[in-house]
Amino acid sequence: MGTALKELIGFLEEVAPLHLQESYDNAGLIIGDDEMIVSGVIVALDSIEAVVDEAIEMNCNVIIAHHPIVFSGLKKITGANYIQRTILKAIKNDIAIYAIHTNLDNVLRNGVNEKIAQKIGLENLKLLSPKEDFSSEKYTVGSGIVGTLPNSTDVMSFLSDLKVKMELNTIKHTGIVKNKVQKIAVCGGSGGFLLNKAIKEEADVFITADYKYHEYFDANNKIMVADIGHYESERFTIDLLHGLITNKFRKFAAHYTKINTNPINYF
């Protein structure tokens, strides 16, 4: 007997329960039958059409993605856009798509932000903005993470190191506030809503993404905001999920996607 998709889903929802997702989100099984036997898994940030093609080529019938391919209701599925084409191709080829999004953002242990913190070498981790409504003995829930570098570090050396460790093309940042930095706040993806929390925690740098021009002024010389890009901030979520799945299951193979799903190119 192989592994049923519902067993894989059950494991993922032990790591990041669906009830921890934000109200606007659409995490969970988006396409597929949870009774199906898993032949193989592709792990990706985005379940776009090219990733479905990859799954077909590799004989994988499950895609585990961070971002949901469907966020809101669809009235037609005619292949008119990339969302509809992805859905049609997945259904035609019996490929399930499961999204583990803001619920994975919101857990401290084995979450998106812990992975970033580990990549850049932060210690003494705690949630930047705990969610009191979800407090329980089993899960530590909230948005963002704050931690410390092992030693106080020259700010330009820190930025250079950040670029290497997170494999960045560029970093957009506000002005230098401190020449030495040690306390670092992090939120993968669009984290601007946590800026005041980062300032309150007296973080020297806030690493996040999706800042708009006028929002940079909100740093107000109290903190350096480092916008590293949405895809770039979350790319190692693939490593996180792949590691969790591989360590738990032996009856099927899990694969990293070879598709760069970042819609942004740099010239």
Secondary structure, DSSP 8 states (H G I E B T S, - for coil): ---BHHHHHHHHHHHS-GGGS-TT---EEEES-TTSB--EEEEEEE--HHHHHHHHHTT--EEEEEE-S--S--S--SS-SHHHHHHHHHHHTT-EEEE--HHHHTBSTT-HHHHHHHHHT-EEEEEEEE-GGG--SS--BEEEEEEEEEEEEEHHHHHHHHHHHTT-S--EE-----SEEEEEEEEEEE-GGGHHHHHHTT-SEEEEE---GGGGGGGTTSSEEEE--HHHHHTTHHHHHHHHHHHH--SSEEEE-----------
